[in-house]
């Protein structure tokens, strides 16, 4: 994403501020700024939004690596193991099978 931001900054210098890519980035920044101004208690979250915006592509890569290298772990999946049915106990101590 840092490469994308660098390319957008080059695009701003060459084509101007109102070409499509910089305009989209400015609209996203404006939207987040307005939301932060409407909710002043969460205004410090703007810093984390910048970090999130920069690190989104790397998280997609980490997710793919995680899913490929954890194929042997079936404990979280939908596969069910057949469990042994417990014996039924009658109140007088007899066991039914």
Phi, psi and omega in degrees: 000332176297323177295323178294318179294322176296317179296322178293321178294323174295321178296324177295318181293319185279314188255346181106171186285339186253025169282164190302314184294311177294328179295319177297316179298319179294325178292321177295316179297318179295320179297315180291325178292318177297318178297322179291324179288329178284337179235079188295338180290335181256018183294336178288349178285349178299324178298316180290333175295324177294315179297319178298316183297326180282326188263005181300312181298324181292329179290328175295322178293317179296322179296319179293316179298317180298318182289328181283318185275357177245035180288338182277352180269105182254011183287339183260355186277194182261004179285129181253141177265136179292122180262147178287133180286128181290153179290141177278133181247128177270148185306336182270007176098000178279148179248126178261139177235000000 
